[in-house]
Amino acid sequence: MMHRPTDEPMRPHPHPVTGAPAPASPWTGAAPAASPGATGPALDPARVDPLVLGALLGRHGWRRRGGATGHYSRWTPPGPGTTPISLLVPESRAFPDCDDLLGEALTALARCPAPSAREVLVGLTVPSDEIRWWRDTPPGPSATATWTAQEQLRSAARQILLAGALAVRGRARYHGARHRRQAQALLNGVLVAAAPGGRGLTAFVPVEPGRAVTARLYHALYATREAVDYQRATGRHDAFDAAVEAGASRELTEALIAFVRGAEGAAIALAWAPAAGAPEGCAPRPEPVEFSPGDLPALREAGARYLQDEPSVPVRLTGAVVRLRRSGPRGPGTVRLRVLAGAEVPHVRVALDEDAYRTAGYAHLHGLPLRVTGRLESRGGFRRLTDASEVVPVQVDEAERDRLMKSLQENLGFFGEADGPGH
């Protein structure tokens, strides 16, 4: 039986009370909770919705202990042995002392050592959807997860989020190197908190711009769960084909395999930012999506099908030549282009005949982009262009040419004649 994780401090990020920055990777550690000595909240009580505050307290395990019905409610921290503290939260802004009560509640939260207090403050400061992962794994010393299991959880959670962001950019059975830069940009503001024992993880995804990611991930996870059930019951893969439109992909199945592998069970739960409500087409309070080791064969088969069935893409792209390589002074060769337009991948390799290779060398020497038509192959992650034709330099104005030349000169190894295999 799986248990929902309790709260844990999140990774360093600007303190919601003091505003002090604490930069760190969102996936490599946790930070201490809000310091008990913090003075006065930076949050303006006049901008805090008491209903949102109450919803966040309830979500993060705070217990409602009564209060004056219709006027205010009293909340205490979760867990045994917590610091004796209680918050008075008004039921609405209709009362003249609403701002005073909210100000006192925010100050008490800032001083409260309970990790959940910091999470509530973050939810108020940056309205965020929450995604929780947790796994049942064999315990290590003192009932904690091993370091390897914790790293596996973080890596899998990061992959699952990225799969959702890739699906926002476009539906595909296999994304490969496509859309990566734009997808990662959608995740820049994500904050992460680890549960005690290392078996759980929570990501706080800001509604702006992350709501599209969490909504897409909601549909993709449920579609994948249904497809796994269908495949296990019938042996057929039809549901996985249909799940692609919901956001399923090889990236998601691979991430789920990494998430489940080595665990007795695993689950993912989503909770929407109270201030924003549920996205259109999503359940207001989604049930956790659970996976087990018995699902792994179906996920592996689906991932292999997604990889095999994704077709190559005809493109006409423009790129700056950053590397040229061939085995001798004459004959065909391979060039590496930094893609400027025509395909949503950062770099591609192109095999060229002798004349086209000479054209690419001319373009490089004169700081000109190269335009080429071909097929972007799914094998290798859409990093290779085949059937290259219409290879021509592109004329650009003087300022743009100087900029390209400066960028290219920052790279070493432009020419790799007789240097062995290229990238």
C-alpha positions as CSV (number, residue, x, y, z in Angstrom):
1,M,0.0,0.0,0.0
2,M,1.3,3.4,-0.9
3,H,1.3,6.4,1.4
4,R,1.2,10.0,0.4
5,P,4.5,11.7,1.5
6,T,4.6,14.2,4.2
7,D,6.1,17.7,3.6
8,E,9.8,18.4,3.3
9,P,11.7,21.7,2.6
10,M,12.2,22.6,-1.0
11,R,15.3,23.5,-2.9
12,P,16.8,26.9,-2.5
13,H,14.9,29.7,-4.1
14,P,14.0,33.3,-3.2
15,H,12.6,33.4,0.3
16,P,8.9,34.4,0.2
17,V,9.3,36.5,3.3
18,T,12.8,38.0,3.2
19,G,13.2,37.9,-0.6
20,A,16.9,36.7,-0.2
21,P,18.0,34.7,-3.2
22,A,19.5,31.2,-2.8
23,P,20.3,29.8,-6.2
24,A,20.6,26.1,-6.7
25,S,19.5,23.4,-9.1
26,P,15.9,22.6,-8.6
27,W,16.7,18.8,-8.8
28,T,19.7,18.4,-6.6
29,G,18.8,19.2,-3.1
30,A,16.5,20.7,-0.5
31,A,16.7,23.9,1.4
32,P,15.9,24.6,5.1
33,A,12.4,25.8,5.9
34,A,11.6,29.4,6.5
35,S,13.8,30.7,9.2
36,P,12.0,31.0,12.6
37,G,13.6,34.4,13.1
38,A,12.1,36.0,9.9
39,T,10.4,39.3,10.5
40,G,7.3,40.5,8.9
41,P,5.9,39.0,5.6
42,A,6.7,40.6,2.3
43,L,3.4,39.3,1.1
44,D,0.8,42.1,1.2
45,P,-2.2,40.8,3.3
46,A,-4.5,42.9,1.2
47,R,-3.6,40.8,-1.8
48,V,-4.1,37.4,-0.1
49,D,-7.4,35.6,-0.7
50,P,-8.4,33.9,2.6
51,L,-10.1,31.1,0.7
52,V,-6.8,30.4,-1.2
53,L,-4.9,30.4,2.1
54,G,-7.3,28.0,3.7
55,A,-7.2,25.7,0.6
56,L,-3.4,25.6,0.7
57,L,-3.3,24.9,4.5
58,G,-5.7,22.0,4.0
59,R,-3.7,20.6,1.0
60,H,-0.4,20.7,3.0
61,G,-1.8,18.8,6.0
62,W,-2.7,21.6,8.4
63,R,-5.6,20.6,10.6
64,R,-8.7,22.8,11.0
65,R,-9.5,23.1,14.7
66,G,-12.8,25.0,14.6
67,G,-13.1,28.7,15.1
68,A,-16.1,31.1,14.9
69,T,-18.4,29.8,12.3
70,G,-18.8,32.1,9.4
71,H,-16.1,34.4,10.7
72,Y,-12.7,32.6,10.9
73,S,-11.2,29.2,11.2
74,R,-8.2,28.0,13.3
75,W,-5.4,25.9,11.8
76,T,-2.6,24.0,13.4
77,P,0.5,22.4,11.7
78,P,0.5,18.8,10.6
79,G,2.4,15.9,12.3
80,P,3.1,15.0,15.9
81,G,5.4,17.0,18.0
82,T,5.1,20.2,16.0
83,T,5.6,23.6,17.5
84,P,2.4,24.8,19.3
85,I,1.1,27.3,16.9
86,S,-2.3,28.2,15.4
87,L,-3.4,30.5,12.7
88,L,-6.7,32.4,12.6
89,V,-7.8,32.7,9.0
90,P,-10.9,34.8,8.2
91,E,-13.6,33.1,6.1
92,S,-13.8,36.1,3.7
93,R,-12.7,39.7,3.3
94,A,-16.0,41.0,4.6
95,F,-14.7,41.6,8.1
96,P,-12.9,44.8,9.1
97,D,-10.0,43.0,10.8
98,C,-9.4,40.7,7.8
99,D,-6.0,42.2,6.9
100,D,-4.8,42.2,10.5
101,L,-5.7,38.5,10.9
102,L,-4.0,37.6,7.5
103,G,-0.9,39.6,8.4
104,E,-0.6,37.8,11.7
105,A,-1.1,34.4,9.9
106,L,1.5,35.2,7.3
107,T,4.0,36.2,10.0
108,A,3.3,33.1,12.0
109,L,3.8,30.9,8.8
110,A,7.1,32.7,8.1
111,R,8.3,31.8,11.7
112,C,6.9,28.3,11.8
113,P,9.6,25.6,11.4
114,A,7.2,23.1,9.8
115,P,8.3,22.5,6.2
116,S,4.7,22.7,5.1
117,A,4.5,26.4,6.2
118,R,7.1,27.3,3.6
119,E,5.2,25.4,0.9
120,V,2.0,27.3,1.8
121,L,3.9,30.6,1.5
122,V,5.3,29.6,-1.8
123,G,1.8,28.7,-3.0
124,L,0.6,32.2,-2.0
125,T,3.6,34.0,-3.5
126,V,3.7,32.2,-6.9
127,P,0.3,30.5,-7.7
128,S,1.4,27.0,-8.7
129,D,0.0,23.7,-9.7
130,E,1.6,20.9,-7.7
131,I,2.7,17.5,-9.0
132,R,3.6,14.9,-6.4
133,W,5.6,11.7,-7.1
134,W,6.0,8.9,-4.6
135,R,7.4,5.4,-4.7
136,D,7.3,2.3,-2.5
137,T,10.9,1.1,-2.3
138,P,12.8,-1.1,0.1
139,P,13.9,1.0,3.0
140,G,17.5,1.8,3.7
141,P,19.0,2.7,7.1
142,S,16.6,4.5,9.4
143,A,13.7,3.7,7.0
144,T,15.1,6.2,4.4
145,A,15.5,5.6,0.7
146,T,19.0,4.9,-0.6
147,W,20.9,7.7,-2.4
148,T,20.5,5.8,-5.7
149,A,16.8,5.5,-5.2
150,Q,16.5,9.2,-4.5
151,E,18.5,10.1,-7.6
152,Q,16.4,7.8,-9.7
153,L,13.2,9.5,-8.4
154,R,14.5,13.0,-9.2
155,S,15.7,12.0,-12.6
156,A,12.4,10.3,-13.5
157,A,10.3,13.2,-12.2
158,R,12.4,15.6,-14.3
159,Q,11.9,13.4,-17.4
160,I,8.1,13.2,-16.8
161,L,7.9,17.0,-16.6
162,L,9.9,17.4,-19.7
163,A,7.7,14.9,-21.6
164,G,4.7,17.0,-20.7
165,A,6.4,20.2,-21.8
166,L,7.4,18.5,-25.1
167,A,3.8,17.5,-25.7
168,V,2.8,21.1,-25.3
169,R,5.0,22.0,-28.2
170,G,3.4,19.3,-30.4
171,R,2.1,15.8,-30.4
172,A,4.5,13.2,-31.5
173,R,5.2,9.5,-30.9
174,Y,8.9,10.4,-30.5
175,H,10.2,14.0,-30.0
176,G,14.0,13.2,-30.1
177,A,15.9,16.5,-30.1
178,R,13.0,18.5,-31.4
179,H,11.4,21.3,-29.3
180,R,13.8,20.7,-26.4
181,R,14.9,24.2,-25.9
182,Q,11.4,25.6,-25.9
183,A,10.1,22.8,-23.7
184,Q,12.8,23.4,-21.1
185,A,12.0,27.1,-21.1
186,L,8.5,26.2,-19.9
187,L,10.0,24.5,-16.8
188,N,12.5,27.3,-15.7
189,G,10.4,28.4,-12.8
190,V,9.6,25.0,-11.3
191,L,10.5,24.6,-7.6
192,V,11.0,21.2,-6.0
193,A,10.6,19.8,-2.5
194,A,11.6,16.3,-1.3
195,A,9.6,14.2,1.2
196,P,11.2,12.8,4.3
197,G,12.9,9.5,3.6
198,G,13.5,10.3,-0.1
199,R,10.5,8.4,-1.4
200,G,8.5,11.4,-2.5
201,L,9.0,14.6,-4.5
202,T,6.8,17.6,-5.1
203,A,7.2,20.0,-8.0
204,F,5.5,23.5,-7.8
205,V,4.8,24.5,-11.4
206,P,3.9,28.2,-11.7
207,V,0.5,28.7,-13.4
208,E,2.3,31.2,-15.7
209,P,3.7,29.7,-17.9
210,G,3.5,26.2,-16.6
211,R,-0.3,25.6,-16.6
212,A,-0.1,24.2,-20.2
213,V,2.4,21.6,-19.0
214,T,0.4,20.4,-16.0
215,A,-2.8,20.2,-18.0
216,R,-1.2,18.3,-20.8
217,L,0.6,16.0,-18.4
218,Y,-2.8,15.3,-16.7
219,H,-4.3,14.0,-20.0
220,A,-1.1,12.2,-21.0
221,L,-0.8,10.3,-17.8
222,Y,-4.4,9.2,-17.7
223,A,-4.3,8.2,-21.4
224,T,-1.2,6.1,-20.8
225,R,-2.7,4.4,-17.7
226,E,-5.8,3.5,-19.7
227,A,-3.6,2.2,-22.6
228,V,-1.5,0.0,-20.3
229,D,-4.7,-1.5,-18.8
230,Y,-6.1,-2.1,-22.3
231,Q,-2.9,-3.7,-23.5
232,R,-2.6,-5.9,-20.5
233,A,-6.2,-7.0,-20.9
234,T,-6.3,-7.6,-24.7
235,G,-2.7,-7.7,-25.8
236,R,-3.5,-5.0,-28.3
237,H,-1.7,-1.6,-28.7
238,D,-4.5,0.5,-30.2
239,A,-5.0,2.6,-27.1
240,F,-1.3,3.6,-27.1
241,D,-1.8,4.9,-30.7
242,A,-4.8,7.0,-29.5
243,A,-2.9,8.2,-26.4
244,V,-0.5,10.1,-28.6
245,E,-3.1,12.8,-29.2
246,A,-3.4,13.2,-25.4
247,G,0.3,13.8,-25.1
248,A,1.8,10.3,-24.7
249,S,5.1,9.6,-26.3
250,R,8.3,7.5,-26.1
251,E,9.7,10.2,-23.8
252,L,6.8,9.7,-21.4
253,T,6.9,5.9,-21.4
254,E,10.7,5.9,-20.9
255,A,10.2,8.4,-18.0
256,L,7.5,6.2,-16.4
257,I,9.8,3.1,-16.8
258,A,12.5,4.9,-14.9
259,F,10.0,6.0,-12.3
260,V,8.6,2.5,-11.6
261,R,11.7,0.4,-12.0
262,G,13.0,-0.9,-8.7
263,A,9.9,0.1,-6.8
264,E,7.0,-2.0,-5.5
265,G,4.6,0.7,-6.7
266,A,4.6,4.3,-7.7
267,A,2.0,7.1,-8.2
268,I,1.7,10.6,-9.5
269,A,-0.9,13.1,-8.2
270,L,-1.7,16.6,-9.5
271,A,-3.3,19.4,-7.6
272,W,-4.3,22.7,-9.2
273,A,-3.4,26.1,-7.9
274,P,-6.4,27.2,-5.7
275,A,-6.2,30.8,-7.1
276,A,-6.5,29.6,-10.7
277,G,-8.9,26.6,-10.4
278,A,-8.8,23.5,-12.6
279,P,-8.0,23.8,-16.3
280,E,-10.8,23.2,-18.7
281,G,-11.3,19.5,-19.4
282,C,-9.5,18.4,-16.1
283,A,-11.1,17.0,-13.0
284,P,-11.1,19.5,-10.1
285,R,-9.5,17.0,-7.7
286,P,-7.7,14.4,-9.8
287,E,-7.1,10.9,-8.4
288,P,-3.5,9.8,-8.3
289,V,-2.3,7.8,-11.3
290,E,-0.6,4.6,-10.1
291,F,1.8,2.3,-11.9
292,S,3.4,-1.0,-10.8
293,P,6.2,-3.3,-12.0
294,G,3.6,-5.3,-13.8
295,D,3.1,-2.3,-16.2
296,L,6.7,-2.3,-17.3
297,P,6.4,-4.8,-20.3
298,A,3.5,-2.8,-21.8
299,L,5.4,0.5,-21.3
300,R,8.5,-0.9,-22.9
301,E,6.6,-2.3,-25.9
302,A,4.8,1.0,-26.4
303,G,8.0,3.0,-26.2
304,A,9.6,0.7,-28.9
305,R,6.6,1.2,-31.1
306,Y,6.6,4.9,-30.7
307,L,10.3,5.1,-31.7
308,Q,9.8,2.8,-34.7
309,D,6.7,4.4,-36.0
310,E,7.7,8.1,-35.9
311,P,8.3,9.0,-39.5
312,S,11.2,11.1,-40.9
313,V,10.3,14.7,-41.6
314,P,10.9,16.6,-44.9
315,V,12.5,19.9,-44.2
316,R,14.2,22.8,-45.8
317,L,16.5,24.3,-43.2
318,T,19.0,27.0,-42.9
319,G,22.0,26.6,-40.6
320,A,25.5,27.9,-39.8
321,V,28.3,25.5,-40.6
322,V,30.1,24.8,-37.3
323,R,32.1,21.7,-38.4
324,L,33.3,20.1,-41.6
325,R,34.9,16.6,-41.7
326,R,36.0,14.1,-44.3
327,S,38.5,11.3,-44.5
328,G,40.8,12.9,-47.1
329,P,41.4,16.1,-49.2
330,R,38.8,15.0,-51.8
331,G,35.5,13.2,-51.9
332,P,32.3,13.4,-49.8
333,G,32.2,14.6,-46.3
334,T,30.0,15.4,-43.3
335,V,29.1,18.9,-42.0
336,R,27.5,19.9,-38.8
337,L,25.0,22.8,-38.9
338,R,23.7,24.9,-36.1
339,V,20.1,25.3,-37.1
340,L,18.9,28.8,-37.6
341,A,15.5,28.1,-39.2
342,G,13.4,25.3,-40.7
343,A,13.6,22.7,-37.9
344,E,13.2,22.8,-34.1
345,V,16.5,21.1,-33.3
346,P,19.7,22.8,-32.3
347,H,22.1,21.0,-34.5
348,V,22.0,18.5,-37.4
349,R,24.6,16.4,-39.2
350,V,24.5,16.3,-43.0
351,A,26.3,13.9,-45.4
352,L,27.3,15.7,-48.6
353,D,28.8,14.8,-51.9
354,E,32.1,16.4,-52.9
355,D,30.5,19.4,-54.7
356,A,28.0,20.1,-51.9
357,Y,30.8,19.7,-49.3
358,R,32.9,22.3,-51.2
359,T,29.9,24.6,-51.1
360,A,29.6,24.2,-47.4
361,G,33.3,25.0,-47.0
362,Y,32.8,28.2,-49.0
363,A,29.8,29.2,-46.8
364,H,31.8,28.6,-43.7
365,L,34.9,30.6,-44.9
366,H,32.7,33.6,-45.8
367,G,30.5,33.5,-42.7
368,L,27.3,32.6,-44.7
369,P,24.5,30.3,-43.6
370,L,23.8,27.2,-45.7
371,R,20.4,26.3,-46.9
372,V,19.7,22.6,-47.6
373,T,16.7,20.4,-48.3
374,G,16.4,16.8,-47.0
375,R,14.7,14.5,-44.6
376,L,15.2,14.8,-40.8
377,E,15.6,11.2,-39.7
378,S,13.9,10.0,-36.5
379,R,16.7,7.5,-35.9
380,G,19.3,9.2,-33.8
381,G,16.8,11.7,-32.4
382,F,16.2,13.9,-35.4
383,R,19.8,15.0,-35.4
384,R,20.6,13.7,-38.9
385,L,19.6,15.1,-42.3
386,T,19.5,12.6,-45.2
387,D,18.9,12.8,-48.9
388,A,20.5,16.3,-48.9
389,S,20.0,18.4,-52.0
390,E,19.7,22.1,-53.1
391,V,22.8,23.0,-51.0
392,V,23.4,26.8,-51.4
393,P,24.9,29.6,-49.3
394,V,22.4,32.2,-48.1
395,Q,23.3,35.8,-48.6
396,V,22.9,38.0,-45.5
397,D,23.6,41.6,-44.7
398,E,27.1,42.6,-43.4
399,A,26.0,43.0,-39.8
400,E,24.4,39.5,-39.7
401,R,27.5,38.0,-41.4
402,D,29.8,39.6,-38.8
403,R,27.6,38.2,-36.0
404,L,27.7,34.7,-37.5
405,M,31.5,34.8,-38.0
406,K,32.0,35.9,-34.4
407,S,29.8,33.1,-33.2
408,L,31.5,30.5,-35.3
409,Q,35.0,31.6,-34.3
410,E,34.2,30.8,-30.7
411,N,34.0,27.1,-31.6
412,L,37.1,25.0,-32.1
413,G,37.6,22.3,-34.7
414,F,35.7,23.7,-37.6
415,F,37.6,21.7,-40.1
416,G,38.2,18.0,-39.3
417,E,39.9,16.8,-42.5
418,A,41.4,13.3,-41.8
419,D,40.6,13.5,-38.1
420,G,38.6,10.4,-38.0
421,P,34.8,10.0,-37.5
422,G,32.7,13.1,-37.0
423,H,30.0,13.9,-34.6
